[in-house]
Amino acid sequence: MDNIYVLFILALIPIIWLIVSLGVMKIPGHKACPVALVITLVLSIIVWKMPALDSFTGALEGIVMGLWPIVYIIIAAVFTYNLTTYSGSMETIKNMMTGVSSDKRILVLILAWGFGGFLEAIAGFGTAVAIPAGIMASLGFNPVSAAVMCLIANTTPTAFGAIGLPVTTLAQVTDLNVMQLSYTVSIQLFVLILIIPFVLVMLTGGGFKAIKGVFGITLISGLSFAVPQIFVAKFLGAELPAIVGSLICMGVTVLVAKKFYNREEAAGAVKVPLKTAFMAWLPFILVFVFIILCSSLFPFISEPLGSIKTSIPIYTGEGAKPYTFAWIACPGTLIILATYLGGLLQGLKFREISVVFGKTIKQMGKTAITVCSIVGLAKVMGYSGMITSIAMVLVAVTGSFYPLIAPIIGALGTFVTGSDTSANVLFGELQVQAAGSIGADPFWIAAANMAGATAGKMISPQSIAVATAATGLIGQEGKILTSTMKFCAVYVVIIGIVVFFGGPLLGF
């Protein structure tokens, strides 16, 4: 029995190193994360008796996954932003935003919350942090504040991000009905979807006093996202809740702002003609169209494109599966194609666009090291049993109070892997087994993993690397982690209370 507690403590060492190195010692992510990977490799071989070849190939698989699709998608998202800036369209977008309102509290609701939620819904993998944070920094937001706010905003939408991938994956690994699971997740996240817009406003305006004058639009911004998401999740499943919720949220927030909160609009606000506005947003519009058309919503398109792939065996351990590269049906490819087409239609030359693309790739060097190291670490922790060692103890010591800490396990999964989907793969089945052992509803506890996983998103080194890259803060990952950690703690506590008390109240 004592042995599992020893393993628990040892398994926490890489995670503790990441927290201390990034948050306390302020070591840049591209230096701290490779050290964490080395520590994990050593522990997996010496303590968990993982064959060295399996350990190294597991890490290699993670590094490859870090490059494709994650870094690839980050490059694509930042490329869209960089080209929009190069073409001058960003100035048009700025004018449109300040035309809605010059109040940064309202702009943060539209950009970080609504637009960020939309990007997460259609693409995921860092786009929701990279693009809005970059736009906000260019609009005059403090870069650190912009990064922190976009990380906080990019929490609840991640449950149904990338066309519902995390929830559909959770349903697959737990063998639970995806419709019921989607609805359950949306119920658990309802309270936080209402709270987060207020947090964003307070961060923008420097405290509770910032809510004065914008309480109504902030509440509406939360409700217009949460309510449609619940209905879509209940009746349509996992693919569309965040897409519909974010689009309605953006539309309603803009309409309410222009109708009731436009009194302080800047006198010099530039009126943007419809055609000019359309052309400025064209790369983003095409990103949306391409990703939707290539999603599971259109199988006659997605299936042929999805078949264009290459599978390569990398990991050598038990149960190994070849790693698959989806060449066309990958958000990164679709975003790059959409951006090239958008740039050409805006009148840019192919060579100009390619130069911007090349500079973007060079810009992402340190980010790539951070991301690849952390995904490699996650793979080794998962394959070796280190993740299971952590989770087993948490289940053993909490008993009937397990629902309180179920979200913490999900948050831990995302912190380590940077992915809600991966957190569900790692812990989904464990959560269902725990639910069975304490007589709880499996849908409710599995959903708690997903809800908790959304919390871990804001403190994941991978997500932070994306935020720092987008705002020109590479090397300041520790500062961002320190800022988001306290918000993550409160977020997890709220989810824990919702899960523990809400289940019996709502009949789960």
BELKA-V473590 format. One record per run of one state. SS is the DSSP state (a for helix, b for strand, c for the rest). FROM is the first residue (numbers start at 0). LEN is the number of residues. Records with the same first field share a line. If there is no record, write none. Layout:
SS=FROM-LEN, FROM-LEN
This chain:
c=0-1, 11-1, 24-4, 46-5, 86-2, 100-3, 122-4, 138-4, 153-2, 174-3, 205-2, 211-3, 236-4, 260-13, 293-2, 306-2, 312-10, 326-4, 345-4, 363-1, 384-1, 417-2, 438-3, 459-1, 471-5, 506-2
a=1-10, 12-12, 28-18, 51-35, 88-12, 103-19, 126-12, 142-11, 155-19, 177-28, 207-4, 214-22, 240-20, 273-20, 295-11, 330-15, 349-14, 364-20, 385-32, 419-19, 441-18, 460-11, 476-30
b=308-4, 322-4
